[in-house]
Amino acid sequence: MAEAGLCIAIDGPAASGKGTVARLVARRLGYRYLDTGAMYRATALAAREQGVSWSDADGVAAVARQLRFDFRWSGTGLDVLVDGRDRTRQLRAQDVGEGASAVAVHPPVRAALVALQQAMAQDGGVVMDGRDIGTVVMPDAPLKVFLTASAEERARRRWRELSDRGTRVPFGQIVAELEARDHQDSHRKAGPLRQAGDAVVVDTTGLSAEQAAARVIGIALERGARLPDHP
Ligand code: CDP
């Protein structure tokens, strides 16, 4: 296991920078990266395309069980392939994020995706980000990080992410959407957003993604991770 590398769990609220930081950490350590939010997003998108209502727990779980995921590094970051098709752009749309949060409340949907995530973590050397990674998916991970940032900073980041992709949404609407999603994610019964008791909290307010990633990498090295010979 020491050869394969650590399992690193990164959890936190929407737009806290989890994905960017997790990607940077994985690249630097030469680990695999798994974006579990993309799996909930892909499930919501596939359900909509197949005419299955997001409130239909068993119907959506059946959709989730049929999906095949591949994650590939690309020049701009990470591409998400669902059933062999590149869905990276569609998955980041605002309404798909809301759909992800809606389907993520259902225990059978979570059971299907958590099983897949645990299988992917089995060999170590992986960075996974989400809401329940340190608490449910990898409760024995030797490094758990809880990323936070002020609500205003998170709204600014989401606004920038959307406007970079040509979507102009009023700032107030973004704040309201983030608040609603965080409330739903923290208050659901199954796999709520919760900080693991042994998680290290990293507040990224005022930090660049590189600075936040450097902190996580520093802790990973203290806990036994090794930098690859040829990064
Ligand atoms: O990027 P952002 O933080 O907006 O969201 P995401 O990580 O892509 O996750 C989208 C939604 O999927 C979240 O609002 C959660 O409801 C759900 N999710 C979850 O329930 N469990 C996870 N491990 C990851 C995401």
Residues whose N, C-alpha, C, O or C-beta is under 5 A from the ligand:
A	BS01	CDP	P13 A14 A15 T36 G37 A38 Y40 G97 A100 S101 A104 D129 G130 R131 D132 R181 D185
